[in-house]
Amino acid sequence: MLPLLLLTIGQLSSPWTFRDESAHDGRTMLAFRAVELGDVAPRPLHADDKAAAGSKFGDLPLGVGGAARRGIVWHPDSGALWLDADGDGRFAKGERHTLGKDTLEVRVAFPVGDVSVTRTVILKRRGAGLAYAVRGYVTGTVTLNGKQYPALLTDGDADGCFDSAAADRVWIDLDGDGKFDPLTEQFPLGAPVTHRGVAHLVRPDATGSKVNVRERPADAGSLRLTATRLPKSEVVGLAATIVSEWGELVRIGKVDQPHPVAAGRYRIEEMQLQLKDSDGQVWTYQFAGTRNPVLTVEKGKETRFDMTEGTRVAVELAVAGDVAKPGQNVRVRPDIVTKAGLSMTGCEVTGVSSYARPVQATIRLTGPGSATLDEVHSGFL
């Protein structure tokens, strides 16, 4: 029973160590991403945090799933850059910087699961905008076929974590020469690492302090993804990414067809769904998932899963205590969420002439008797 038990739970590698460094063995470990900036702050600024005219606003998606948003105010003409490093929604004196031609380093605190970490965020100009990276990688060892090999993990999507399938990387010194070959010894998380004929799955936790390695399971079933939709509409495109409980990434590109996968629990990482309506317009929806498993595939069985079941609109009122006073200006933030926890992040509609146009939504504030008190228009581009 012991060998079977070890195969089931996998093998925990030796402790891993975080290195607050930009390079390893002369090779950069930084992955820069563009900061998404707009003319309006994602969250209302405090009255004492008045930004200069011409400023741009955004935030950095840090932590698990990018949930720890850290606000940014950027004034490209003067180089003034404010970063809410502690996440309290304010921009204190020590959080107001000047970005010149060189990079700017800022220490930022954010939660990763149940722990709080502090990382060095590096910012630089990219045209009139900004790009950022989170400095650091972790080193340790992994066990493959009973033998330990030096390894390291790198943050490929600049969220300060080390468990993002496809984006983050694991490096393994398979030939034991003390170096990491970027072509033969670097692997995207989620892809099986085959060594001496055996496929292994590497699954770190978000902090990179624990790494689980196990052989890829041989038991398999099938998964059929479906989508609830309006009558006379049809699904014309699907790009879904799911991740198993052992860290294997699977891409599915067809709807309502069985797809063979290893048995086990899965979460949905992200999804793009395209629907054609009765007028011939194609609607493209982008969804982001959570780190929670939402479906289970059993050995020798087919699992059907409706990706859009239970879609609802959750509304967040951006005022203190979620209570608005008469005459007060408030910002309403609607989120479109499915039963499985998928959140819509974008929507675009393309007509038969292949041009995109804004998707308008009408939002009404009504009082007793459904009388319309105010009305605004909003939507995705």
N, C-alpha and C positions, 0 to 999 in steps of 0.2 A: 504493500500500500504506500510506502514512503516515496518511491519514485513517482507514482501517479500523483501524489499530493504536491510534490515539488513542481510538477508540470502544470498543475492546476493553478497554483497561486503565483507562479513565477519566481524569479530570483531578485531580491533587492541588492543593488550594488553597494559598494562601500560608500561612506559619507562623501558628499560633494562639497566643494568650497567655492564661494562666490569671489570673483576677482574684479575689483573696480578698476579695470584697465581697458584701453581702447584697442589694443593690438595684442596678438599672441605670435611669438616667433617671427616678428616683423610683418605679420599680415593683419590688416585691420579687421576688427570684429564688429564694427559699427554698421548699422543698417538705417539709413536716413529715409524718412517719409515726409511728404509734403503736409503742412498744416492747412486744414480746410478753413478758409477765412471768408467772412461775409461782412456786410454793412451793418448788421444788427447783432448784438451780443446774444449768445444762446440762452443766457439767463440775465434777468434785469440787474444792472449794476447799482451798487449803493450810491446814494446821493453824493457822498464825499469822494467817490471814485469817478469823477467826470473825466472822460477821455477827450483828447484834442480832436478838433475837426479833421476829418480825413482818416481817422483810425479805422482799422479792420479788427474783427473779433472772431474768436474761435475757441477751441479747447483741445487738449491733448487726451486721447483715449488711453488711459493707463490701467493696469491691473487686469484681473480676469475678465475677459470679454470686453475690455475697454470701459468698464463700468465706472472707474474712478476718474471722472472728467476733471481736468484742471484748466481753468479759464485763462485765456490769453487776450491781451489787447496789444495791437501792433500798429505803430505809426511809422510807415516806411520813410517818410521825408526826414524826420528827425532821428530815427533809429530807436525811439522810445519803445521798450518792450516790457509789458507787465505780465507776470506769471504768478497765478495763485498757487504757490508751492505747497501750502498746508491745507488747501481745499476748504477754507472757511467762507469762501464766497467774496472775500475782500482782497484788496491789493495794498498791503502795508508798504511802508517806505522801503523795507528791505526786499520787497518783491517787485520793485520798479527798477529796471535796468536800461542800459543803452547798448544796442547791438551795432557794432561797426562792421568793418570788412572781415574781421576774424570771427571765430566762433565764440559763443557765450555758454558758460557752464553754470547750471543752476541745480541745487540740491532740492529734490522734490519728494515728499512723503505721500504714500498712498497704500491702501490695504491690498493684500494679496491673499485671498481666502480669509483665514482667521488671524493672520499676522499682519503687522504693519512694517513696511520696508521703506528705506530712503535710498533713492537712486540719483545718479548724476545725469541730468538731461542736458544734451548738447544741442544748441540751436545755431542756425546759420541762415544767411540770406539766400533765397532762391528766386532770382528776378526781383519782382516787387513783393514777393511773398516770403514764406518761411519754410524751412525744413528742420526736422528734429530727429534725434536718435537717443536711445537710452544706453549709457555706457555700462559695460560689464558682461562677463560670461562666467560659467561655472566649470570646474574641472573635477574629474573623478575617474572611476573605472567602471567598465561593464564586463559581465561574464558571458561569454559565448562558447558553447560546447565545453563547459567546464574550465575554461581558461580566462584569466582576467586580462583586459586590454585597457591602456590609458584612453581617456575620452574627454570631450568637452561639449558643452551646449552653448549655442549662440541664439540671441534674440533677433529673429528676422523681421518682425513686424512692429518693433519699437513700442511694445506695450509694457516692458519691464518684466515680462514673464518668459518662461521657457517651455511651455507646453502646447503651443499653437501648432496643430497639424498643418503640414505643407509649408508654413511660413518659417518656423524655427528649424534649426539644424542640429544634428548630432554628428560629431567628428569622432572617429574611432581609429586608433593607430593599429591597424590589422597586421602590418608587416613588422611591427616592433622596432622601427628604425628611429623612434623618438620624435618623429615629425608627422604632420597630418597632411596628406596629399588631398588638395581640393577636388580632384577629379575622381579618385577611387576610394577615398576615406571620409567623404562628407555625404551625409544622407538627410533628406527632408524627413522630419517627424511624420509618422503616419505610413511611411513606405517600409515594407519588410526589409531587413538587412540580412542578406543571404551570405553565410560564411561556412565554407566546407560543406556545401550542399544542404544546409539547414537554414530555414527562414526564421528570423527572430523579429519580435516587435519590441520597440523601446518606448516606454511611457514614463516621462518625468512628471513630477508635480509642478504646479505653477511657479514655485520659488526655485526649482532646480535643485533642491536640497535632497530629494529622494528620486531615484530612477529605478523603475521596474523593468526587467527584461524577461521575456518568455518566448518559447517557440510559438510560431503562428499555429493556431488551432486547426486541426484537420476536419472537424465536424462542420458541416455546412447546411444551409437552408436557402431560401430565396425570399427576396423582398420585392413587393409590388407597391410602388408609390402612386397614389391617386390624388385628385384635386376636385373639391366641390366647386361647381361653377354654375353660371346662369344658363337657362335653356337657350339653345341655338348658338352657344359659344363652344369653342374647341381649344384644346391645348395644342399649341404649335411649337413650343420649345420648353425644355427643362434642363437645368444644370444644378443638380443638388449634390452637396458634399456631406457625407455622414462619417462619423468616427466611432469605432467600436470601443467597448470598455477597456480594451487592451491597447488602444491607441492607433489602430489601423484606419487609414483614411480610404474611403471608397467614394468614387464619383459615379453618379447615375444621370444619364442623359435622356432617358425615355420614360414617359409616363404610362401607367397602366400596363406595364410589361414586367414579368418576373426577372429579377436580377440576382444571380447567385452570389452569396456572401457567406462569410464564416458565421457560425452560430454564436449568439451572444447578444448583449444589450448595446444599443446604439443611440447616439445623440445626433441631431442635425446641426452642422456647423453653419452652413449658409445655403441659400437657395435662390435661383432666378427662375421665375415662372412667366411664360408668355401665353396669353390668351387672345384669340381672335373673336371679336364680337360679331353680331349679325350684320353690322354695317361694313365689315371688312377691316376694321381698325385693329391693330395689334397692340395689346396692353402688356407692358413688361414690368413685373413686380420684383423688387429685390427684398429679400428677407435675411435677417441675421438670427442665429439660434443662441442657445444657452449651453452651459457645460453639463446639463442634466440629461441622463438617458430618457428617451421618450418612447422607445419601441424595443421589442425583443424578438429575435429570430431564433426559432427552435430547429434543432437538427432534423433534417428530412422534411420540414414543413414550409409552407409559404405563408408569409406575414403580409397582410394588406394594411397600408397606413395612409390615411387621408391627411395631406400636409396642410390643407386650409380649413379643416373642420373647426367649428367654433370660433371663427374670426369675429373679433369684437373691437370696439374703439374705447380705449381707456383714456380718460382726460385728467390732466394734472393742472391745477391752478397755481400759478407761480406768485403767490402772495403769502405773507407770514400767517401761519395757522390755517391756510386754505380757506380763509374767510375774507371776502371782499366787502369793502364799505361803500355806501352810496357815493357816486361821483368819482370813485377811485379807478384809475387806469390799471387794468390787469392784463397779464399775458396767459393765454390758455395753450397748453401743450398737449395735443392729442397723439396717442400712440395706437397703432393698429397691431393687435396681437392675436395669434391663433391659440387654440386650445393647447397645442404642444409647446407654447412659449416662443414661437417665432415672431419677431418684431419686424414690421415693414420699414425699410430704410430708404426706399425710393420707388417712384412710379413714373413711367413714361408711356405715352400713347403715340403710335405711328399710324398715319392714314395710308390709304392705298397708293398715294403718290410718294410714299417713303419720306415724309417730312415729320419732324416731331413738333408738337405744340404743347403749351402748358395744360395741365389737368387742373381745372378749377373746382374748388369746393366752396359751398356757401355755408357760413356758420352764423346762426341766429341766436340771439339772447332773448328768451321769451319770459314773460311774467305770468301772473295768474290769468287763466282763461286763454292761454297760448297767444297772448298779444305780443307782437314783435317789438322789443325795446331797442334793439340795435342789430346791425347786420354787417358782416365783413366777408371778403372773399379771399381764399387762400388755396394752396395746393402745391403739388410737386411740379418740378420742371422736367 
